[in-house]
């Protein structure tokens, strides 16, 4: 890739580090709403599958969840502030949540795994993992949650990506993202009332006809 291919990264970093002129608006809710539409499609796909949980919609939905969270952080750091947001744009999202927004313990470990699942999706390497069950060791925590796709025969294992194609994995990702949203919003007690509306978009993930 030529050096010119990285100009977009510099532009996005500059938008965060410098307070430029012009209009802007929040986009986290739009991204989260789109994720909710994909989540509903995922539910239907899972219900129609033989095992009741297989869904390829996770490959579109999970990245959107973390994109919405990234946008939320920038928005919360920018609303009602005239200076540049106190955010390091290139810092890993899990580091930001842990050091700045108080995510800790098991939830932080889950969030780190979620970020890696997202990375596996947006930077796919569909080659063998070198493990007996085709699941990478560094994500063993997720596998042990029993939220991935398992073969009906105990000694037979799907490919890594086939195991990830699980609506249960999508649901877990949604829960972890919601908790991360809460951590970010509650880090601004002086604006908590104003920022609470960001959480209302999660109601779009509720089952039809009730919670």
Buried (B, 14 or more C-beta within 10 A) or exposed (E): EEEEEEEEEEEEEEBBEEEEEEEEEBBBBBBBBBBBBBBBBBBEBBEEBEEEBBBBBBBBBBBBBBBBBBBBBBBBBBBEEEEBBEBBBEEEBBEBBBEBBEBEEEBBEBBBBBBBBBEBBEEEEEEEBEEEBBBBEEBEEBBEEEBBBBBEEEEEBBBBBBBBBBBBBBBBBBBBBBBBBBBBBEBBEEBEEEBEEBBEBBEBBEEEEEE
